[in-house]
Amino acid sequence: GHIHKFQDLNLNNHPPVVYPGSIERINFGEEKDDKGVCLVNIEKGKISYEFIPLPARKFVTIDAVISEEQDLTNALLGEIEKYDLSKAVVRVFYTMPAEREDLLDFKRINSALEGAFLVTAIAKKSKPVERIKRAEISEDLGMLEAMDKYIQNSPDLIPLSEELKTYAQKLEQELEDNKYSL
């Protein structure tokens, strides 16, 4: 297999089935994993092991949320300063108002990251798009009731509610009248 993480697959049972994992982190998915080796002691009728942690290169994710009121560059620099980045592999994500992104001073930000072994990303995170709850409309509802549910789920239509319902009733009546004239 292709396993990077320390595992004991037969925990507290005999014989131990252990895999020490890799001794170095290779991606951000291993950012918080301990890395090390297993010291195994084999005696007649008895097997034991000890996991010995090793110093592994740090992987650091900086995830900054910057508000409208904050100075963008200084706020991001403040987040960066919270971490010891020496010899680390670093990625920086930030969330901020879209219209202000051009105010970021990337020269100062890159300068603050100089002690890192490698900077893999300085990237804006997209805010998830808020999904509007679908109106619970079914075929069982009457036209006006269905329309009312739709309007209540679309705040920009609420002021037009009565006018929309009036036109819908007229249209429905017109369709009903024409149904028998064909």
VOGU-3710 file (C-alpha; in Angstrom, 3 decimals, decimal comma):
1> ghihkfqdln> 0,000/0,000/0,000  0,844/3,649/-0,045  0,583/4,682/3,598  2,285/7,772/5,031  0,850/7,703/8,552  1,878/5,658/11,607  -0,626/2,867/12,208  -1,102/-0,052/14,579  -3,516/-2,335/12,768  -3,771/-4,840/15,625
11> lnnhppvvyp> -3,891/-2,456/18,593  -3,278/-4,134/21,973  -3,259/-7,583/20,382  -0,533/-10,055/19,539  1,334/-9,893/17,305  1,507/-6,135/16,759  0,954/-5,135/13,158  2,548/-1,720/12,814  3,566/0,554/10,018  5,760/3,523/10,953
21> gsierinfge> 4,654/5,667/8,010  6,951/8,050/6,203  9,516/10,044/8,154  8,818/13,254/6,252  5,614/15,126/5,427  4,931/15,298/1,725  1,730/17,343/1,516  -0,672/19,495/3,528  -2,887/16,501/4,228  -0,121/15,383/6,626
31> ekddkgvclv> 0,241/18,818/8,240  -0,703/17,621/11,727  0,561/14,010/11,503  3,402/12,899/13,770  6,303/11,406/11,822  8,750/8,885/13,201  10,096/5,356/13,347  9,203/2,224/15,267  11,764/0,663/17,591  10,803/-3,015/17,714
41> niekgkisye> 11,905/-5,387/20,468  11,581/-9,092/19,678  12,095/-11,621/22,446  11,034/-15,233/22,673  7,224/-15,188/22,883  7,051/-11,414/23,161  7,105/-8,592/20,653  6,836/-4,942/21,604  7,403/-1,669/19,844  7,732/1,998/20,597
51> fiplparkfv> 6,900/4,800/18,180  9,704/7,360/18,292  8,724/10,754/16,857  11,233/12,458/14,579  11,448/16,128/13,750  9,789/16,530/10,358  9,523/19,569/8,166  6,572/21,712/9,228  3,683/22,316/6,886  1,753/25,443/7,872
61> tidaviseeq> -1,587/26,682/6,569  -2,424/30,288/7,392  -6,122/30,990/6,949  -6,915/34,678/7,482  -10,346/36,293/7,462  -10,004/40,031/7,005  -12,952/42,298/7,703  -14,068/45,435/5,905  -12,728/47,684/8,693  -9,208/46,234/8,854
71> dltnallgei> -6,137/47,438/6,999  -5,792/44,499/4,614  -2,012/44,187/4,427  -1,418/44,749/8,146  -4,176/42,301/9,082  -2,661/39,593/6,875  0,841/40,357/8,177  -0,524/40,057/11,723  -1,813/36,556/10,940  1,510/35,549/9,362
81> ekydlskavv> 3,449/36,768/12,423  1,543/34,306/14,648  3,469/31,387/13,138  7,057/30,171/13,218  7,629/29,704/9,513  11,361/29,000/9,571  12,106/26,102/7,225  8,376/25,393/6,832  6,332/24,701/3,729  3,651/27,390/3,875
91> rvfytmpaer> 0,405/28,258/2,180  -1,589/31,407/2,887  -5,314/31,738/2,260  -7,238/34,925/2,906  -10,873/35,949/2,766  -11,640/39,635/2,308  -14,034/42,000/0,577  -13,530/41,493/-3,177  -13,494/45,148/-4,101  -10,507/45,820/-1,808
101> edlldfkrin> -8,131/43,061/-2,901  -6,017/45,443/-4,986  -5,020/47,191/-1,725  -2,911/44,201/-0,617  0,824/44,919/-0,638  2,173/41,578/-1,887  5,766/42,803/-1,672  5,411/43,188/2,127  3,562/39,876/2,397  6,259/38,007/0,443
111> salegaflvt> 8,905/39,672/2,590  7,181/38,383/5,757  7,289/34,854/4,313  11,007/34,888/3,405  12,023/32,571/6,266  9,860/29,760/4,931  11,457/26,852/3,074  8,752/27,092/0,418  5,597/29,154/-0,084  3,162/27,130/-2,177
121> aiakkskpve> 0,297/29,624/-2,335  -0,898/33,076/-1,414  -4,485/32,868/-2,540  -7,840/34,465/-1,983  -10,493/32,072/-0,731  -13,869/32,411/-2,331  -16,731/32,853/0,058  -19,230/30,079/-0,522  -22,206/31,265/-2,488  -25,260/31,370/-0,279
131> rikraeised> -27,813/29,071/-1,755  -31,337/30,326/-1,668  -33,685/27,819/-0,142  -35,944/26,394/-2,793  -39,577/27,140/-2,354  -41,455/24,011/-1,442  -43,745/23,994/-4,423  -45,507/20,859/-5,540  -48,116/20,013/-8,135  -50,644/19,643/-5,321
141> lgmleamdky> -50,653/23,378/-4,647  -52,992/25,723/-6,405  -51,454/28,299/-8,730  -51,839/31,248/-6,318  -50,535/29,279/-3,337  -47,527/28,075/-5,358  -46,872/31,594/-6,583  -47,105/32,966/-3,045  -44,506/30,431/-1,827  -42,236/31,358/-4,724
151> iqnspdlipl> -42,564/35,082/-4,000  -41,890/34,584/-0,265  -38,677/32,781/-1,222  -37,587/35,666/-3,487  -37,306/38,812/-1,329  -36,955/41,105/-4,349  -40,440/40,020/-5,538  -42,276/40,630/-2,250  -43,090/44,307/-3,004  -44,627/43,178/-6,330
161> seelktyaqk> -46,584/40,317/-4,782  -50,146/41,621/-5,272  -49,500/42,847/-8,802  -47,916/39,518/-9,816  -50,832/37,554/-8,369  -53,350/39,761/-10,192  -51,625/39,196/-13,547  -51,281/35,472/-12,823  -55,023/35,215/-12,120  -55,794/37,057/-15,377
171> leqelednky> -53,461/34,742/-17,303  -54,947/31,661/-15,678  -58,475/32,851/-16,552  -57,423/33,600/-20,138  -55,928/30,114/-20,493  -59,081/28,571/-19,013  -61,304/30,540/-21,431  -59,188/29,537/-24,449  -59,094/25,884/-23,388  -62,678/25,348/-24,528
181> sl> -62,526/27,481/-27,656  -60,030/25,236/-29,451
//
